[in-house]
Amino acid sequence: MVRIRLRRVGAKKRPFYRIVVADQRTSRNGAFIEQVGTYDPIPETPVININEQKILDWIKKGAQPSDSVNKILKTTGLMEKVNA
């Protein structure tokens, strides 16, 4: 199964995440199919950069967002577009 999930790339105690499309069986920082966005939780208001078209395309193809990515998508309002 293909998942849309977070991949950690930040330094120690400075997390920074890439939102990637990857096979469910690969490790957290293992191989991925495509990068579709970034997430920086450190600032007062977290910075979220998402390529909405790529995310919508992957969800239409059957990719399942992880729980953490699902929360991010709800925050940005993209889940309403998916459910519509």
Jmol script that loads the backbone (N, CA, C; Angstrom):
load data "model"
ATOM      1  N   MET A   1       0.842  -1.186   0.000  1.00  0.00           N
ATOM      2  CA  MET A   1       0.000   0.000   0.000  1.00  0.00           C
ATOM      3  C   MET A   1       0.885   1.245   0.000  1.00  0.00           C
ATOM      4  N   VAL A   2       0.457   2.234  -0.726  1.00  0.00           N
ATOM      5  CA  VAL A   2       1.198   3.500  -0.808  1.00  0.00           C
ATOM      6  C   VAL A   2       0.634   4.467   0.221  1.00  0.00           C
ATOM      7  N   ARG A   3       1.522   5.120   0.958  1.00  0.00           N
ATOM      8  CA  ARG A   3       1.126   6.063   2.005  1.00  0.00           C
ATOM      9  C   ARG A   3       1.729   7.434   1.742  1.00  0.00           C
ATOM     10  N   ILE A   4       1.031   8.457   2.197  1.00  0.00           N
ATOM     11  CA  ILE A   4       1.572   9.817   2.220  1.00  0.00           C
ATOM     12  C   ILE A   4       1.959  10.052   3.672  1.00  0.00           C
ATOM     13  N   ARG A   5       3.245  10.254   3.929  1.00  0.00           N
ATOM     14  CA  ARG A   5       3.710  10.343   5.313  1.00  0.00           C
ATOM     15  C   ARG A   5       4.869  11.317   5.452  1.00  0.00           C
ATOM     16  N   LEU A   6       5.304  11.505   6.705  1.00  0.00           N
ATOM     17  CA  LEU A   6       6.386  12.435   7.014  1.00  0.00           C
ATOM     18  C   LEU A   6       7.732  11.716   6.983  1.00  0.00           C
ATOM     19  N   ARG A   7       8.751  12.431   6.504  1.00  0.00           N
ATOM     20  CA  ARG A   7      10.120  11.931   6.494  1.00  0.00           C
ATOM     21  C   ARG A   7      10.977  12.970   7.194  1.00  0.00           C
ATOM     22  N   ARG A   8      11.605  12.600   8.297  1.00  0.00           N
ATOM     23  CA  ARG A   8      12.380  13.559   9.074  1.00  0.00           C
ATOM     24  C   ARG A   8      13.739  13.814   8.435  1.00  0.00           C
ATOM     25  N   VAL A   9      14.090  15.104   8.291  1.00  0.00           N
ATOM     26  CA  VAL A   9      15.386  15.465   7.718  1.00  0.00           C
ATOM     27  C   VAL A   9      16.116  16.502   8.559  1.00  0.00           C
ATOM     28  N   GLY A  10      15.567  16.958   9.662  1.00  0.00           N
ATOM     29  CA  GLY A  10      16.190  18.004  10.464  1.00  0.00           C
ATOM     30  C   GLY A  10      17.322  17.498  11.332  1.00  0.00           C
ATOM     31  N   ALA A  11      18.041  18.436  11.920  1.00  0.00           N
ATOM     32  CA  ALA A  11      19.133  18.108  12.822  1.00  0.00           C
ATOM     33  C   ALA A  11      18.582  17.664  14.177  1.00  0.00           C
ATOM     34  N   LYS A  12      19.484  17.255  15.047  1.00  0.00           N
ATOM     35  CA  LYS A  12      19.075  16.834  16.376  1.00  0.00           C
ATOM     36  C   LYS A  12      18.401  17.993  17.112  1.00  0.00           C
ATOM     37  N   LYS A  13      17.230  17.757  17.667  1.00  0.00           N
ATOM     38  CA  LYS A  13      16.410  18.725  18.394  1.00  0.00           C
ATOM     39  C   LYS A  13      15.927  19.887  17.529  1.00  0.00           C
ATOM     40  N   ARG A  14      16.026  19.765  16.203  1.00  0.00           N
ATOM     41  CA  ARG A  14      15.514  20.753  15.247  1.00  0.00           C
ATOM     42  C   ARG A  14      14.771  19.999  14.137  1.00  0.00           C
ATOM     43  N   PRO A  15      13.607  19.435  14.458  1.00  0.00           N
ATOM     44  CA  PRO A  15      12.927  18.619  13.453  1.00  0.00           C
ATOM     45  C   PRO A  15      12.452  19.435  12.253  1.00  0.00           C
ATOM     46  N   PHE A  16      12.543  18.845  11.094  1.00  0.00           N
ATOM     47  CA  PHE A  16      12.014  19.391   9.853  1.00  0.00           C
ATOM     48  C   PHE A  16      11.581  18.172   9.049  1.00  0.00           C
ATOM     49  N   TYR A  17      10.416  18.237   8.473  1.00  0.00           N
ATOM     50  CA  TYR A  17       9.874  17.062   7.807  1.00  0.00           C
ATOM     51  C   TYR A  17       9.555  17.342   6.346  1.00  0.00           C
ATOM     52  N   ARG A  18       9.741  16.330   5.513  1.00  0.00           N
ATOM     53  CA  ARG A  18       9.271  16.358   4.132  1.00  0.00           C
ATOM     54  C   ARG A  18       8.039  15.469   4.065  1.00  0.00           C
ATOM     55  N   ILE A  19       7.035  15.917   3.356  1.00  0.00           N
ATOM     56  CA  ILE A  19       5.847  15.097   3.142  1.00  0.00           C
ATOM     57  C   ILE A  19       6.098  14.326   1.857  1.00  0.00           C
ATOM     58  N   VAL A  20       6.145  12.994   1.963  1.00  0.00           N
ATOM     59  CA  VAL A  20       6.514  12.161   0.825  1.00  0.00           C
ATOM     60  C   VAL A  20       5.464  11.079   0.591  1.00  0.00           C
ATOM     61  N   VAL A  21       5.470  10.561  -0.626  1.00  0.00           N
ATOM     62  CA  VAL A  21       4.664   9.405  -0.989  1.00  0.00           C
ATOM     63  C   VAL A  21       5.623   8.222  -0.997  1.00  0.00           C
ATOM     64  N   ALA A  22       5.314   7.192  -0.198  1.00  0.00           N
ATOM     65  CA  ALA A  22       6.228   6.055  -0.073  1.00  0.00           C
ATOM     66  C   ALA A  22       5.444   4.773   0.135  1.00  0.00           C
ATOM     67  N   ASP A  23       6.093   3.666  -0.147  1.00  0.00           N
ATOM     68  CA  ASP A  23       5.508   2.362   0.138  1.00  0.00           C
ATOM     69  C   ASP A  23       5.437   2.198   1.657  1.00  0.00           C
ATOM     70  N   GLN A  24       4.399   1.590   2.115  1.00  0.00           N
ATOM     71  CA  GLN A  24       4.173   1.438   3.559  1.00  0.00           C
ATOM     72  C   GLN A  24       5.271   0.605   4.224  1.00  0.00           C
ATOM     73  N   ARG A  25       5.890  -0.297   3.487  1.00  0.00           N
ATOM     74  CA  ARG A  25       6.865  -1.222   4.072  1.00  0.00           C
ATOM     75  C   ARG A  25       8.255  -0.618   4.224  1.00  0.00           C
ATOM     76  N   THR A  26       8.538   0.539   3.616  1.00  0.00           N
ATOM     77  CA  THR A  26       9.863   1.134   3.747  1.00  0.00           C
ATOM     78  C   THR A  26      10.000   1.836   5.096  1.00  0.00           C
ATOM     79  N   SER A  27      11.244   2.048   5.527  1.00  0.00           N
ATOM     80  CA  SER A  27      11.477   2.699   6.807  1.00  0.00           C
ATOM     81  C   SER A  27      11.129   4.186   6.735  1.00  0.00           C
ATOM     82  N   ARG A  28      11.096   4.830   7.876  1.00  0.00           N
ATOM     83  CA  ARG A  28      10.683   6.239   7.946  1.00  0.00           C
ATOM     84  C   ARG A  28      11.517   7.119   7.046  1.00  0.00           C
ATOM     85  N   ASN A  29      12.818   6.927   7.051  1.00  0.00           N
ATOM     86  CA  ASN A  29      13.701   7.756   6.236  1.00  0.00           C
ATOM     87  C   ASN A  29      14.254   6.978   5.043  1.00  0.00           C
ATOM     88  N   GLY A  30      13.561   5.933   4.651  1.00  0.00           N
ATOM     89  CA  GLY A  30      14.011   5.117   3.531  1.00  0.00           C
ATOM     90  C   GLY A  30      13.583   5.699   2.193  1.00  0.00           C
ATOM     91  N   ALA A  31      13.545   4.827   1.206  1.00  0.00           N
ATOM     92  CA  ALA A  31      13.218   5.238  -0.158  1.00  0.00           C
ATOM     93  C   ALA A  31      11.784   5.766  -0.231  1.00  0.00           C
ATOM     94  N   PHE A  32      11.588   6.722  -1.132  1.00  0.00           N
ATOM     95  CA  PHE A  32      10.246   7.259  -1.336  1.00  0.00           C
ATOM     96  C   PHE A  32      10.016   7.458  -2.820  1.00  0.00           C
ATOM     97  N   ILE A  33       8.758   7.606  -3.200  1.00  0.00           N
ATOM     98  CA  ILE A  33       8.386   7.731  -4.606  1.00  0.00           C
ATOM     99  C   ILE A  33       8.481   9.185  -5.053  1.00  0.00           C
ATOM    100  N   GLU A  34       7.887  10.089  -4.266  1.00  0.00           N
ATOM    101  CA  GLU A  34       7.853  11.496  -4.652  1.00  0.00           C
ATOM    102  C   GLU A  34       7.681  12.373  -3.423  1.00  0.00           C
ATOM    103  N   GLN A  35       8.314  13.552  -3.438  1.00  0.00           N
ATOM    104  CA  GLN A  35       8.132  14.538  -2.374  1.00  0.00           C
ATOM    105  C   GLN A  35       7.004  15.476  -2.785  1.00  0.00           C
ATOM    106  N   VAL A  36       6.030  15.677  -1.885  1.00  0.00           N
ATOM    107  CA  VAL A  36       4.874  16.512  -2.220  1.00  0.00           C
ATOM    108  C   VAL A  36       4.731  17.728  -1.312  1.00  0.00           C
ATOM    109  N   GLY A  37       5.649  17.920  -0.361  1.00  0.00           N
ATOM    110  CA  GLY A  37       5.561  19.095   0.498  1.00  0.00           C
ATOM    111  C   GLY A  37       6.564  19.055   1.632  1.00  0.00           C
ATOM    112  N   THR A  38       6.518  20.110   2.484  1.00  0.00           N
ATOM    113  CA  THR A  38       7.380  20.187   3.655  1.00  0.00           C
ATOM    114  C   THR A  38       6.563  20.665   4.850  1.00  0.00           C
ATOM    115  N   TYR A  39       7.088  20.381   6.049  1.00  0.00           N
ATOM    116  CA  TYR A  39       6.435  20.778   7.295  1.00  0.00           C
ATOM    117  C   TYR A  39       7.512  21.138   8.307  1.00  0.00           C
ATOM    118  N   ASP A  40       7.454  22.380   8.826  1.00  0.00           N
ATOM    119  CA  ASP A  40       8.407  22.854   9.828  1.00  0.00           C
ATOM    120  C   ASP A  40       7.641  23.181  11.106  1.00  0.00           C
ATOM    121  N   PRO A  41       7.717  22.320  12.140  1.00  0.00           N
ATOM    122  CA  PRO A  41       6.931  22.536  13.358  1.00  0.00           C
ATOM    123  C   PRO A  41       7.548  23.496  14.361  1.00  0.00           C
ATOM    124  N   ILE A  42       8.767  23.969  14.145  1.00  0.00           N
ATOM    125  CA  ILE A  42       9.483  24.769  15.141  1.00  0.00           C
ATOM    126  C   ILE A  42       8.941  26.187  15.327  1.00  0.00           C
ATOM    127  N   PRO A  43       8.627  26.954  14.277  1.00  0.00           N
ATOM    128  CA  PRO A  43       8.169  28.338  14.501  1.00  0.00           C
ATOM    129  C   PRO A  43       6.870  28.404  15.317  1.00  0.00           C
ATOM    130  N   GLU A  44       6.552  29.600  15.797  1.00  0.00           N
ATOM    131  CA  GLU A  44       5.331  29.806  16.596  1.00  0.00           C
ATOM    132  C   GLU A  44       4.102  29.287  15.847  1.00  0.00           C
ATOM    133  N   THR A  45       3.988  29.634  14.571  1.00  0.00           N
ATOM    134  CA  THR A  45       2.954  29.032  13.725  1.00  0.00           C
ATOM    135  C   THR A  45       3.673  28.134  12.725  1.00  0.00           C
ATOM    136  N   PRO A  46       3.453  26.830  12.803  1.00  0.00           N
ATOM    137  CA  PRO A  46       4.177  25.903  11.931  1.00  0.00           C
ATOM    138  C   PRO A  46       4.040  26.269  10.452  1.00  0.00           C
ATOM    139  N   VAL A  47       5.123  26.080   9.702  1.00  0.00           N
ATOM    140  CA  VAL A  47       5.161  26.403   8.278  1.00  0.00           C
ATOM    141  C   VAL A  47       4.859  25.128   7.490  1.00  0.00           C
ATOM    142  N   ILE A  48       3.817  25.194   6.656  1.00  0.00           N
ATOM    143  CA  ILE A  48       3.408  24.047   5.857  1.00  0.00           C
ATOM    144  C   ILE A  48       3.409  24.461   4.387  1.00  0.00           C
ATOM    145  N   ASN A  49       4.195  23.767   3.575  1.00  0.00           N
ATOM    146  CA  ASN A  49       4.222  23.982   2.129  1.00  0.00           C
ATOM    147  C   ASN A  49       3.792  22.684   1.469  1.00  0.00           C
ATOM    148  N   ILE A  50       2.678  22.741   0.719  1.00  0.00           N
ATOM    149  CA  ILE A  50       2.134  21.534   0.101  1.00  0.00           C
ATOM    150  C   ILE A  50       1.843  21.807  -1.365  1.00  0.00           C
ATOM    151  N   ASN A  51       2.184  20.842  -2.208  1.00  0.00           N
ATOM    152  CA  ASN A  51       1.776  20.883  -3.599  1.00  0.00           C
ATOM    153  C   ASN A  51       0.412  20.189  -3.667  1.00  0.00           C
ATOM    154  N   GLU A  52      -0.652  20.984  -3.642  1.00  0.00           N
ATOM    155  CA  GLU A  52      -2.005  20.439  -3.525  1.00  0.00           C
ATOM    156  C   GLU A  52      -2.357  19.520  -4.689  1.00  0.00           C
ATOM    157  N   GLN A  53      -1.944  19.877  -5.891  1.00  0.00           N
ATOM    158  CA  GLN A  53      -2.302  19.077  -7.054  1.00  0.00           C
ATOM    159  C   GLN A  53      -1.695  17.673  -6.970  1.00  0.00           C
ATOM    160  N   LYS A  54      -0.427  17.589  -6.535  1.00  0.00           N
ATOM    161  CA  LYS A  54       0.215  16.276  -6.410  1.00  0.00           C
ATOM    162  C   LYS A  54      -0.467  15.432  -5.340  1.00  0.00           C
ATOM    163  N   ILE A  55      -0.826  16.068  -4.215  1.00  0.00           N
ATOM    164  CA  ILE A  55      -1.498  15.322  -3.138  1.00  0.00           C
ATOM    165  C   ILE A  55      -2.843  14.798  -3.620  1.00  0.00           C
ATOM    166  N   LEU A  56      -3.620  15.640  -4.282  1.00  0.00           N
ATOM    167  CA  LEU A  56      -4.921  15.204  -4.782  1.00  0.00           C
ATOM    168  C   LEU A  56      -4.774  14.078  -5.799  1.00  0.00           C
ATOM    169  N   ASP A  57      -3.774  14.169  -6.670  1.00  0.00           N
ATOM    170  CA  ASP A  57      -3.542  13.111  -7.648  1.00  0.00           C
ATOM    171  C   ASP A  57      -3.213  11.784  -6.968  1.00  0.00           C
ATOM    172  N   TRP A  58      -2.339  11.812  -5.954  1.00  0.00           N
ATOM    173  CA  TRP A  58      -1.962  10.582  -5.276  1.00  0.00           C
ATOM    174  C   TRP A  58      -3.130   9.991  -4.494  1.00  0.00           C
ATOM    175  N   ILE A  59      -3.955  10.821  -3.882  1.00  0.00           N
ATOM    176  CA  ILE A  59      -5.107  10.305  -3.147  1.00  0.00           C
ATOM    177  C   ILE A  59      -6.107   9.671  -4.111  1.00  0.00           C
ATOM    178  N   LYS A  60      -6.274  10.282  -5.300  1.00  0.00           N
ATOM    179  CA  LYS A  60      -7.151   9.684  -6.314  1.00  0.00           C
ATOM    180  C   LYS A  60      -6.615   8.341  -6.791  1.00  0.00           C
ATOM    181  N   LYS A  61      -5.286   8.179  -6.788  1.00  0.00           N
ATOM    182  CA  LYS A  61      -4.672   6.915  -7.194  1.00  0.00           C
ATOM    183  C   LYS A  61      -4.755   5.854  -6.101  1.00  0.00           C
ATOM    184  N   GLY A  62      -5.167   6.253  -4.889  1.00  0.00           N
ATOM    185  CA  GLY A  62      -5.342   5.284  -3.812  1.00  0.00           C
ATOM    186  C   GLY A  62      -4.375   5.402  -2.664  1.00  0.00           C
ATOM    187  N   ALA A  63      -3.514   6.412  -2.638  1.00  0.00           N
ATOM    188  CA  ALA A  63      -2.574   6.590  -1.531  1.00  0.00           C
ATOM    189  C   ALA A  63      -3.329   7.016  -0.277  1.00  0.00           C
ATOM    190  N   GLN A  64      -2.943   6.457   0.854  1.00  0.00           N
ATOM    191  CA  GLN A  64      -3.581   6.757   2.135  1.00  0.00           C
ATOM    192  C   GLN A  64      -2.684   7.686   2.946  1.00  0.00           C
ATOM    193  N   PRO A  65      -3.197   8.843   3.418  1.00  0.00           N
ATOM    194  CA  PRO A  65      -2.370   9.694   4.287  1.00  0.00           C
ATOM    195  C   PRO A  65      -2.234   9.074   5.680  1.00  0.00           C
ATOM    196  N   SER A  66      -1.057   9.226   6.288  1.00  0.00           N
ATOM    197  CA  SER A  66      -0.851   8.763   7.659  1.00  0.00           C
ATOM    198  C   SER A  66      -1.636   9.670   8.602  1.00  0.00           C
ATOM    199  N   ASP A  67      -1.697   9.307   9.871  1.00  0.00           N
ATOM    200  CA  ASP A  67      -2.451  10.104  10.843  1.00  0.00           C
ATOM    201  C   ASP A  67      -1.901  11.521  10.963  1.00  0.00           C
ATOM    202  N   SER A  68      -0.572  11.653  11.021  1.00  0.00           N
ATOM    203  CA  SER A  68       0.025  12.989  11.160  1.00  0.00           C
ATOM    204  C   SER A  68      -0.191  13.830   9.906  1.00  0.00           C
ATOM    205  N   VAL A  69      -0.080  13.232   8.734  1.00  0.00           N
ATOM    206  CA  VAL A  69      -0.313  13.975   7.494  1.00  0.00           C
ATOM    207  C   VAL A  69      -1.788  14.328   7.373  1.00  0.00           C
ATOM    208  N   ASN A  70      -2.660  13.445   7.840  1.00  0.00           N
ATOM    209  CA  ASN A  70      -4.096  13.721   7.818  1.00  0.00           C
ATOM    210  C   ASN A  70      -4.415  14.975   8.633  1.00  0.00           C
ATOM    211  N   LYS A  71      -3.783  15.131   9.801  1.00  0.00           N
ATOM    212  CA  LYS A  71      -3.985  16.331  10.625  1.00  0.00           C
ATOM    213  C   LYS A  71      -3.481  17.578   9.905  1.00  0.00           C
ATOM    214  N   ILE A  72      -2.336  17.463   9.227  1.00  0.00           N
ATOM    215  CA  ILE A  72      -1.785  18.598   8.488  1.00  0.00           C
ATOM    216  C   ILE A  72      -2.723  18.988   7.350  1.00  0.00           C
ATOM    217  N   LEU A  73      -3.251  17.999   6.642  1.00  0.00           N
ATOM    218  CA  LEU A  73      -4.162  18.282   5.533  1.00  0.00           C
ATOM    219  C   LEU A  73      -5.460  18.916   6.020  1.00  0.00           C
ATOM    220  N   LYS A  74      -5.941  18.509   7.193  1.00  0.00           N
ATOM    221  CA  LYS A  74      -7.136  19.134   7.766  1.00  0.00           C
ATOM    222  C   LYS A  74      -6.850  20.582   8.147  1.00  0.00           C
ATOM    223  N   THR A  75      -5.642  20.853   8.668  1.00  0.00           N
ATOM    224  CA  THR A  75      -5.255  22.211   9.045  1.00  0.00           C
ATOM    225  C   THR A  75      -5.235  23.133   7.833  1.00  0.00           C
ATOM    226  N   THR A  76      -4.742  22.632   6.702  1.00  0.00           N
ATOM    227  CA  THR A  76      -4.654  23.448   5.498  1.00  0.00           C
ATOM    228  C   THR A  76      -5.962  23.512   4.733  1.00  0.00           C
ATOM    229  N   GLY A  77      -6.935  22.683   5.103  1.00  0.00           N
ATOM    230  CA  GLY A  77      -8.236  22.691   4.420  1.00  0.00           C
ATOM    231  C   GLY A  77      -8.267  21.830   3.174  1.00  0.00           C
ATOM    232  N   LEU A  78      -7.258  21.020   2.966  1.00  0.00           N
ATOM    233  CA  LEU A  78      -7.200  20.183   1.767  1.00  0.00           C
ATOM    234  C   LEU A  78      -8.101  18.957   1.875  1.00  0.00           C
ATOM    235  N   MET A  79      -8.405  18.506   3.073  1.00  0.00           N
ATOM    236  CA  MET A  79      -9.255  17.318   3.233  1.00  0.00           C
ATOM    237  C   MET A  79     -10.685  17.593   2.766  1.00  0.00           C
ATOM    238  N   GLU A  80     -11.155  18.855   2.865  1.00  0.00           N
ATOM    239  CA  GLU A  80     -12.489  19.165   2.365  1.00  0.00           C
ATOM    240  C   GLU A  80     -12.538  18.983   0.846  1.00  0.00           C
ATOM    241  N   LYS A  81     -11.430  19.343   0.157  1.00  0.00           N
ATOM    242  CA  LYS A  81     -11.379  19.163  -1.297  1.00  0.00           C
ATOM    243  C   LYS A  81     -11.360  17.670  -1.654  1.00  0.00           C
ATOM    244  N   VAL A  82     -10.695  16.881  -0.841  1.00  0.00           N
ATOM    245  CA  VAL A  82     -10.610  15.434  -1.096  1.00  0.00           C
ATOM    246  C   VAL A  82     -11.980  14.804  -0.904  1.00  0.00           C
ATOM    247  N   ASN A  83     -12.683  15.194   0.143  1.00  0.00           N
ATOM    248  CA  ASN A  83     -13.990  14.599   0.448  1.00  0.00           C
ATOM    249  C   ASN A  83     -15.105  15.106  -0.464  1.00  0.00           C
ATOM    250  N   ALA A  84     -14.879  16.230  -1.147  1.00  0.00           N
ATOM    251  CA  ALA A  84     -15.921  16.795  -2.014  1.00  0.00           C
ATOM    252  C   ALA A  84     -16.027  16.080  -3.334  1.00  0.00           C
TER     253      ALA A  84
END
end "model"
wireframe off; spacefill off
backbone 0.3
color backbone group
